[in-house]
């Protein structure tokens, strides 16, 4: 059977602003049965109403703060309790921090949101993804992963010396390593796992830092794309039938591209999985 996302359940994090909201619109127009994970209730309601007007489909919304692991677990539990299938999971939520702030779990915020939330949510929903196969997982990474030569396990979150942009780039490297390791673990199970770089998009991303990350701001200003352009590859990875057997890849502008050398270290990918399992309280299983 040819893959189509029409009437399939797609769970999307970070879907109420920026490229996430644009991806939600594209998926709604493609006929997906959308479930958004959001923190801000007013923004989520506005997004849901807009998608209903523009695409004729109103998404359901699950509320939770992805920086808080208890909220991630609650969101997963609420989805599982609904009994719905899960055909596509899009881990899109992300942020960049100008200063080191710890979450209630004692984890630096950008590491918690950009990597650990997606790691935990995906693992909690893996059973439902298997039941719903063929299924897909899409992780939003960034070209920023190339600015970290190798994942620094000795300083996961800038605890020794915090530089917001470097920690952000390391979390984006984590996204690629997680993608490749998850694809390896799920080989032959009917679930593909891919990640992508949306390009430098003109969104609200980074505004929580009040302009402190000048380097990133200059880069985004130089190469601005619309949220819809940035979201195009996310939607493509969710809907394209020709990608039914493609897994473990890093995409940009709908095409697989080689990630950095640091992202192609299988030992680092396995080690990051074990560290992430410990930090999220998951049972680490070697495979």
N, C-alpha and C positions, 0 to 999 in steps of 0.2 A: 504494500500500500504506500502510495506517495505521501510524504510528510506534508502536513498543513497545520498551521497553528490555529485555524478557525475552530472555535468552540473548545479549544484546549485551555487548561488552567495554567496561567503564568503568574508566578509570585515575584514581585519586583520590589526591591528595597530602594529607598532614596528616590521615589517616583513623584515627588510633589514640587520639584524645582529643577532647573537646569536640564542637563541631558537626560536625567531620569524621567522628568515629566514629558520631554519630547519623545523618549522611547515608549512611555506609556501610551502617548497619543498614537504613535505608529503601530503599536501592537493592538490597540483598540480598533483602529481602522482595518487591521488585518483580521479582525473577528475574534481575537483572543478573549478568554474569560479571565479578566484581570483581578488580581488581589494585590493591593499596595500595602507596604509596611511603612508607617509614617509616625513621626513624633509629634508634629504640630497638628492639632485637630482642625483648626480653622483653615490652614493651608490645604490639608487633605480634603476637606469638604469642598473647598473651592475647586481643587483639581478634579475631583470626582464629578462635580456638576459640569465643569467645562468639557470633560471627556464625554459625558452623556449628551451634551448639546452638539458637539462636533462629530462624534463617532456613533452616537446612538446606543452606546453601551456604558453603563455606570459601573465602575469597579467597586468591589468591596474593599474595605480598609481595616487593617489590623494595626493597633496602636502600640508603640513601644519605643523606648530609647535604646538604640543599638549599642550604645556605650556601656550599657548595664546588662550583664550576662543573665540576670534573672528575667529581664524583659525579653531578651532573645529567646530564652526557654519558654516563657509564657506565650509569645507570639507563635512559636513552633507548636506548642501544645494546643492553642486555639485553632490553628489551621488543621492539625491532625484530628482534633475532635469533630471538626466540621464534616469529616468523611470524604472530602473532595479529593479527586486525583490531583497529582502534580506532574505536569508535563514539562514545564520549563521553570527553572529558578534563576533569576538574574540578581546577582550580588553587585549592586551599583553604588550603594551609599558610601560616601567618603568625605574626608575633610583634611585640612592642613592646619596645624596649630602653630601659633607664633611663640608660645611658651609652654613649658612642660606642666600639664595638668593631669592629675591622676583621677581615674574613675572610682566609683564606690568599691570596685573590685581591686583597687590598688594598681591598676594598669594604666600606662600612659594612653591618653585619649585617642590619638591617631592610630596607634597600633590596635587598640581595642575596636575601633569602628572600621578601619580600612581593611584589616585582616581577620582578627579573631572573631568578629561578629559573623562574617561570612563563613568562616571555618566552622563555627559552632552551629549556625543555622543550617548549613548544608548537611552536616553530619546528623543533626536531629531529624532532618527530613529525608534522609537517604532511603529509608525503608519505603516511604510513599513514592519516591521517584522510581525505585525498582518495581513497585507494584504497577506503576503507570507507564512503564517503558513501552515504546521508545520515549526517552526523555532527554532533556538537555540542561546543562548548567552553564551559565555565562557569567564570567567574572570581569568586572571593569578594572583594568590596570592602567598603566600610563607609560609613555616613553621615559618618564622619570626613573623607571627601574634601571635604565642604562647608566644613571649617574652614580650608582653604587656598584663598585667592582665585584664585591662578593658579600653575601649576607653576613652581618657581623653578629654572631651569636653571643659574643662577650658584652655587647651593648645593644640589646634588642630595641630599646626605646629611648635612647639618649640620656640614660641615667647618669652616665659619666660626664658627658658634655652634650648638652641639648642644643641642636641646631634644627629648627623646625622643618626646613626644606629637606635636609638629609634624612630625617626620620620618616618624613612623608615618602621620599623616594625608596627607602628601605621597605616600607609597607607595600609599595607598588611592586617591588621585587618579590616580596612575599606572595602577592597575588599570582604571579607567574609560576613560582615554585609550587604553590598550592595547586594550581591548575594542572600542572604536569604530573604531580604526585597523585592527585585524585583520579586523573585520567588513567594512570597506570593501575591503580587499585580497582577501578571499575571496568577494566578491559573485559569485553565479552558479556557485559551485563545489560547492554542496550541503552546505556546512558553516556552521552558525549559530554565532554568538558572542554571549553575553550575560553580564552580571555582576549581582551582587545585594548587598544589605545584609541580614545575618542578624538584625539587631536587637541589643540589648544583652543578651548571654547570660551566664548564670552558669556559667562554665567555669574551667579552670586558666589561661586566657589572661592574660598579664601577670604571673603569679606569679614569673617569673624575675627580676623587678625588686624583689622584696621590699617591695612597697607604695609604691615611690617615686613612682609616677604617681598621686597622690592625686585629681587631677581626674577621670581616667578611672575610677578605682575608685568614686568617688562616683556618677558617671553610671551605671555598670553596676549598682550597688546600687539606685539609684532605679528603674530600669526593667529588672528581671531577667526573663529568659525562660529556659525550659529549653533544653538543647541540641537536643532534638527539635523544639521550636518554631523555633529558629534555623535548623535544617537543612531545614525544610519547603520553603522556596523553592528551595534547592539541588536537592532531589529533584524538585520540580515542574519545574524547568528541564531536568532530564535525562529525565523520563518523559512529560511532557504532549504528546500528539499535536497539540494545537491550536497549539503553538509551532513547528511544523515550518518555517515561513517567517519567523519573527520573529528578527531579528538586530540587534546593535548597541545593545541596550537595557539599561537599569539597572532592576532589579526590587527591590521590597520587598513582602513579604506576597503573593507570587504575581502582583503587578500591576506593569506597567511604570510607572516614575515618572521625571519629568525630573531628570537629575543637575544638579549645580551649573553655573553659567555657565563656570567654569574648566575643567570637564570637556567642554564643548561647543565647544572651540577646535580645529578641524581642523589648523591649522598647528602647534599645540603637540603634537597627537597624532602628526603626522608627524615632528616634530623629536625627540620622545621615542623614537620607533621607531629613528631613526638613532643617537641617543646609546646606546640600549640595545644595538643591534647592535654598536656599537664596544666597549662594556664587556663584552660576552659573546663577542667574537671571531667573531660571525656576519658574513656578507657583507651589508652594507646594500644594499638594492635599492630605488630610488625607483619608486613606482607611483602 
